[in-house]
């Protein structure tokens, strides 16, 4: 097949949705499909700053990057007013504010797709709520190109799906690939057909993940070689749950002197303000954005990964912790509950509940066998269901269903 993937950002940009489309693109290319990528020239969705080259050939993928409007302060205000107006009034006149404020607004991507549409069998859109999705959808429809989308809907965050033009994209796509069964059920509750939706997910390249010695990893990272290491690893935005982790850590520390917390991931204004309250706290280690190499060293070093996020479509870091055989703790939201089996391969807590997190951590710190068993079950689930090879099999099937559906309806004159 000749497939066009269109995404808000692509490597070297980091993030779960970005990694999803990179790994999928490379696996499909390895299988002999022609895969091109259209994306922005940005590595930072907060600014959409144009920093990357217009074209690169990366591991069998032609990556075409387009200039987009950079996000200024007034665009954030437009985004806020747009969402507020859409949800308060239900009127479409507020939607352009959401479109403009979300970005990436890249007119060149739209016009190039119009010109080149006939070079592809279908287009696969990655991530619904950024502006590239509706531009791509409309260009594809103008050219009669089948559309597949992986929307990465956060059921608890209306901003990821609840705008009129986003619903147009979802309802009009030939196939929707959800990250979890819970996401599929949520979309069906909104009136979408089960036949339109395929449950996919995110996968890891297990062959590229080598076992590492935890003590050596800690030594390389300059971390204490002994003690219980709690790891928070994510972009430090408010909904990721860093505040809950810090409060639990502070509550536990007096009775567990060998406990320490590593908070790793890109910093934000929110996290800088939050962490300023904990300056001088013993055994709190803060790291900014880490390299891929250091990410894996942290995962092999830790005793437990905690990410009590209240806004996830999936949560690839849970898989990465399982790859290292580590137990995980997440928040009891739709998507994460669909991934983590509470009490078996990880634990779920009520969003924002410091008390529940403290109880689970005491349980894990007191029982090394439980840590090993939970991490091992997570690794087994990963190997059975969440490898990139398995995910690519699912996506190929969704592509074929989309092509058959379009062909059948074109024959019947429905399109």
C-alpha positions as a printed Julia matrix, in Angstrom:
415×3 Matrix{Float64}:
   0.0     0.0    0.0
   0.96    3.63  -0.48
   0.12    5.29   2.81
   0.32    8.91   3.93
   0.62    9.5    7.66
  -0.25   13.03   8.78
   0.68   14.03  12.31
   1.14   17.17  14.38
   4.8    16.31  15.15
   7.28   13.58  14.27
  10.69   12.58  15.58
  12.76   14.09  17.12
   9.67   15.52  18.89
   8.82   13.46  21.97
   5.46   12.29  23.3
   3.26    9.21  23.29
   1.32   10.14  20.14
   4.54   11.07  18.36
   6.19    7.76  19.27
   3.1     5.86  18.15
   3.24    7.19  14.6
   7.03    6.91  14.33
   7.09    3.25  15.34
   4.07    2.42  13.2
   5.5     4.19  10.15
   8.81    2.38  10.44
   7.2    -1.04  10.95
   4.9    -0.62   7.95
   7.84    0.5    5.81
   9.77   -2.56   6.98
   6.88   -4.69   5.7
   7.19   -3.18   2.22
   4.53   -0.46   2.31
   5.38    2.98   0.97
   4.94    5.35   3.89
   5.29    9.12   3.67
   4.77   11.51   6.58
   3.38   15.05   6.47
   3.97   17.0    9.68
   4.96   20.35  11.15
   8.52   21.64  11.5
   8.11   21.87  15.27
   9.34   19.87  18.26
   7.24   21.88  20.75
   3.46   22.01  20.57
   3.42   24.88  23.05
   4.96   27.2   20.46
   4.84   25.38  17.08
   8.21   27.01  16.46
   9.58   26.07  13.02
  12.98   24.53  13.73
  13.24   21.32  11.68
  14.2    20.88   8.01
  11.53   20.76   5.32
  12.41   17.23   4.23
  14.28   14.24   5.64
  14.53   10.55   4.84
  14.43    8.72   8.18
  14.64    4.92   8.38
  12.77    4.34   5.14
  10.27    7.18   5.65
  10.06   10.35   3.59
   9.2    13.04   6.13
   7.83   16.29   4.68
   7.57   19.13   7.17
   5.52   22.29   6.67
   5.76   25.73   8.21
   2.99   26.56  10.65
   1.88   29.68  12.47
   3.82   29.99  15.71
   1.7    29.99  18.85
   1.64   33.42  20.45
   0.03   34.5   23.71
  -3.04   35.87  21.95
  -3.56   32.48  20.26
  -3.79   30.79  23.65
  -6.44   33.31  24.61
  -8.27   32.61  21.35
  -8.17   28.9   22.16
  -9.6    29.46  25.64
 -12.4    31.65  24.34
 -13.11   29.24  21.52
 -13.6    26.24  23.78
 -15.62   28.29  26.25
 -17.89   29.58  23.49
 -18.34   26.17  21.84
 -19.26   24.45  25.08
 -21.41   27.27  26.46
 -23.44   27.98  23.33
 -22.91   25.06  20.97
 -22.44   27.58  18.15
 -20.04   26.85  15.3
 -18.93   30.48  15.09
 -16.48   29.83  17.94
 -14.81   26.9   16.2
 -12.33   29.0   14.16
 -10.86   30.25  17.44
 -10.22   26.66  18.55
  -8.72   25.82  15.17
  -6.42   28.84  15.18
  -5.4    28.47  18.81
  -4.75   24.73  18.64
  -2.39   24.61  15.67
  -0.38   23.56  13.85
  -1.97   25.79  11.21
   0.0    24.81   8.11
  -1.66   25.9    4.83
   1.16   24.37   2.8
   0.32   20.93   4.15
  -3.27   21.29   2.94
  -2.37   22.48  -0.59
   0.37   19.87  -1.0
  -2.03   17.1    0.0
  -4.53   18.35  -2.55
  -1.85   18.1   -5.24
  -0.42   14.74  -4.21
  -3.52   12.9   -2.99
  -3.59   10.55  -5.96
  -0.12    9.28  -5.02
  -1.61    7.43  -2.04
  -4.1     4.65  -1.38
  -5.23    6.21   1.9
  -4.36    8.81   4.53
  -3.95    8.02   8.23
  -4.38   10.99  10.57
  -2.62   10.85  13.93
  -4.22   12.87  16.75
  -7.63   14.51  16.42
  -7.58   17.7   18.42
  -4.73   19.5   16.67
  -5.59   21.55  13.6
  -3.74   19.4   11.07
  -6.48   16.76  11.49
  -9.37   18.75  10.04
  -7.23   20.24   7.27
  -6.1    16.76   6.25
  -9.59   15.32   6.49
 -11.07   18.0    4.24
  -8.3    17.74   1.67
  -8.69   13.95   1.57
 -12.44   14.21   1.14
 -12.05   16.71  -1.7
  -9.83   14.18  -3.49
 -11.83   11.06  -2.6
  -8.98    9.61  -0.52
  -9.95    7.07   2.19
  -9.39    8.36   5.72
  -8.22    6.43   8.8
  -7.68    8.24  12.09
  -6.11    7.41  15.42
  -7.69   10.21  17.49
  -6.1     9.57  20.92
  -9.27   10.77  22.64
  -9.0    11.53  26.36
 -12.55   10.85  27.56
 -12.01   13.04  30.62
 -10.72   16.0   28.59
 -13.36   17.54  26.28
 -10.7    19.57  24.5
  -9.48   16.39  22.75
 -12.76   15.7   20.95
 -15.72   17.96  21.75
 -15.74   20.59  18.99
 -18.02   20.45  15.97
 -15.33   20.03  13.32
 -13.67   17.28  15.39
 -16.96   15.36  15.42
 -17.17   15.85  11.64
 -13.76   14.2   11.27
 -14.68   11.3   13.55
 -18.06   10.64  11.95
 -16.71   10.96   8.43
 -13.59    8.8    8.76
 -13.7     5.39   7.15
 -11.94    3.73  10.1
 -11.15    4.93  13.62
  -8.32    3.18  15.46
  -8.68    3.66  19.21
  -5.94    3.18  21.77
  -8.09    1.14  24.15
 -11.38   -0.72  24.4
 -12.53    2.02  26.8
 -11.97    4.67  24.13
 -14.01    2.61  21.66
 -16.85    2.26  24.15
 -16.78    5.99  24.84
 -17.06    6.84  21.14
 -19.89    4.35  20.73
 -21.7     6.08  23.59
 -21.46    9.24  21.49
 -23.24    7.51  18.62
 -20.4     6.19  16.46
 -20.76    2.73  14.95
 -18.8    -0.2   16.35
 -18.11   -1.32  12.76
 -16.26    1.94  12.19
 -13.93    1.44  15.16
 -10.95   -0.88  15.6
  -9.13   -1.21  18.93
  -5.41   -0.83  18.35
  -3.07    0.61  20.92
   0.57    1.51  21.21
   3.37   -1.01  20.83
   7.03   -1.29  21.73
   9.94   -2.67  19.73
  10.92   -5.34  22.23
  13.92   -6.48  20.18
  15.5    -3.06  20.78
  15.05   -3.19  24.57
  17.98   -4.89  26.28
  18.01   -5.87  29.97
  20.17   -3.62  32.14
  21.68   -3.91  35.58
  19.7    -1.61  37.92
  22.67   -0.82  40.16
  24.88    0.07  37.19
  22.1     2.25  35.8
  21.76    4.11  39.09
  25.51    4.6   39.22
  25.59    5.96  35.66
  22.8     8.42  36.49
  24.4     9.55  39.75
  21.52    8.12  41.81
  21.73    6.34  45.19
  22.6     2.7   44.64
  20.42    1.59  47.56
  16.9     2.55  48.6
  13.42    2.37  47.09
  13.27    4.5   43.95
   9.91    5.92  42.98
   9.81    7.24  39.39
   7.5     9.85  37.89
   8.32   10.29  34.21
   6.24   12.5   31.94
   5.84   16.05  30.74
   5.21   17.93  33.98
   1.81   19.43  33.2
  -0.9    19.67  35.82
  -3.08   16.73  34.8
  -0.2    14.23  34.88
  -0.45   13.94  38.67
   2.97   15.13  39.85
   1.33   17.01  42.74
  -0.22   13.74  43.99
   3.17   12.01  43.79
   4.93   14.77  45.72
   2.33   14.79  48.49
   2.51   10.99  48.84
   6.31   11.1   48.89
   6.3    13.8   51.59
   3.83   11.77  53.68
   5.9     8.59  53.44
   9.39    9.99  53.85
   9.45   10.31  57.67
   8.75    6.58  58.11
  10.65    5.39  55.05
  14.04    7.13  55.12
  15.41    5.02  52.23
  12.66    6.21  49.87
  13.49    8.68  47.13
  11.56   10.15  44.23
  12.89   10.96  40.76
  10.64   13.37  38.85
  11.79   13.29  35.22
  10.39   14.94  32.13
  10.1    18.32  30.42
   9.38   21.13  32.86
   6.56   23.65  32.55
   5.6    26.86  34.32
   3.21   24.74  36.38
   5.9    22.3   37.5
   8.42   25.03  38.29
   5.9    26.7   40.6
   4.93   23.36  42.15
   8.48   22.14  42.73
   9.5    25.47  44.25
   7.4    24.44  47.27
   9.61   21.37  47.75
  13.02   23.01  47.46
  15.33   21.41  50.01
  13.25   18.23  50.35
  15.58   15.32  51.04
  15.86   12.67  48.33
  13.69   14.48  45.79
  15.61   14.4   42.51
  14.3    16.49  39.63
  15.38   15.85  36.06
  14.21   17.7   32.96
  13.74   16.12  29.56
  15.93   13.03  29.4
  17.51   11.26  26.45
  16.15    7.93  25.28
  19.19    6.25  26.79
  18.66    7.86  30.19
  14.94    7.11  30.03
  15.67    3.4   29.89
  18.28    3.68  32.63
  15.67    5.34  34.86
  13.12    2.63  34.12
  15.56   -0.17  34.92
  16.73    1.72  38.03
  13.33    2.32  39.58
  11.32    0.06  41.88
   7.96    1.44  40.81
   6.62    3.82  38.16
   3.88    6.19  39.32
   1.91    8.25  36.82
  -1.5     9.13  38.33
  -2.5    11.1   35.24
  -6.12   12.16  34.76
  -5.78   12.78  31.01
  -4.47    9.87  28.96
  -5.51    8.19  25.75
  -3.15    5.31  26.54
   0.09    5.92  28.46
   3.09    4.41  26.7
   5.3     4.86  29.77
   3.33    2.09  31.52
   4.41   -0.28  28.74
   7.99    0.92  29.03
   7.99    0.21  32.76
   6.57   -3.25  32.09
   9.34   -3.84  29.55
  11.75   -3.39  32.45
   9.59   -5.69  34.63
   8.49   -2.91  36.98
   5.11   -2.43  38.72
   3.07    0.61  37.74
   0.49    2.81  39.45
  -2.01    4.88  37.45
  -5.23    6.76  38.02
  -8.6     5.05  37.69
  -9.69    6.77  34.47
 -11.24    5.06  31.44
  -8.15    4.59  29.31
  -5.72    3.58  32.05
  -8.28    1.23  33.62
  -8.55   -0.44  30.22
  -4.78   -1.01  30.17
  -3.8    -1.79  33.77
  -5.49   -4.73  35.51
  -5.75   -3.46  39.08
  -3.96   -5.74  41.52
  -2.53   -7.95  38.78
  -0.04   -6.1   36.57
  -0.29   -2.76  38.38
  -2.5    -0.69  40.63
  -5.14    2.0   40.12
  -5.97    4.81  42.51
  -8.8     7.32  42.62
  -7.61   10.41  40.72
  -5.89   12.78  43.11
  -6.09   10.43  46.11
  -2.86   10.82  48.07
  -4.11    8.38  50.71
  -4.66    5.57  48.2
  -1.28    6.18  46.6
   0.42    6.05  50.0
  -1.31    2.75  50.81
  -0.28    1.17  47.5
   3.32    2.31  47.86
   3.54    0.91  51.38
   2.2    -2.38  50.03
   4.86   -2.48  47.31
   7.73   -1.29  49.5
   6.88   -3.92  52.12
   6.64   -6.82  49.67
   9.48   -7.35  47.16
   7.8   -10.53  45.88
   4.68   -8.55  45.01
   6.8    -6.05  43.06
   8.41   -8.85  41.07
   5.13  -10.65  40.38
   3.3    -7.49  39.33
   6.1    -6.39  37.04
   6.36   -9.87  35.51
   2.64   -9.95  34.72
   2.97   -6.56  33.08
   5.85   -7.81  30.96
   3.79  -10.84  29.91
   0.86   -8.62  28.88
   3.23   -6.41  26.89
   4.69   -9.37  25.02
   1.25  -10.82  24.24
  -0.58   -7.67  23.17
   1.49   -4.5   22.92
   4.42   -5.1   20.59
   4.7    -2.86  17.54
   4.45   -5.96  15.34
   1.05   -6.81  16.81
  -0.17   -3.22  16.59
   0.91   -3.0   12.95
  -1.07   -6.17  12.19
  -4.17   -4.47  13.61
  -3.55   -1.26  11.67
  -3.04   -3.13   8.39
  -6.4    -4.8    8.94
  -8.05   -1.43   9.55
  -6.5    -0.08   6.33
  -7.89   -2.99   4.33
 -11.35   -2.52   5.85
 -11.27    1.17   4.98
 -10.28    0.42   1.38
 -13.0    -2.23   1.02
 -15.63    0.08   2.51
 -14.72    2.94   0.18
 -14.58    0.64  -2.85
 -17.96   -0.9   -2.06
 -19.66    2.44  -1.53
 -18.03    3.98  -4.59
 -19.42    1.1   -6.66
 -22.87    1.74  -5.19
 -22.56    5.46  -5.89
 -22.7     6.39  -2.19
 -19.48    8.46  -2.22
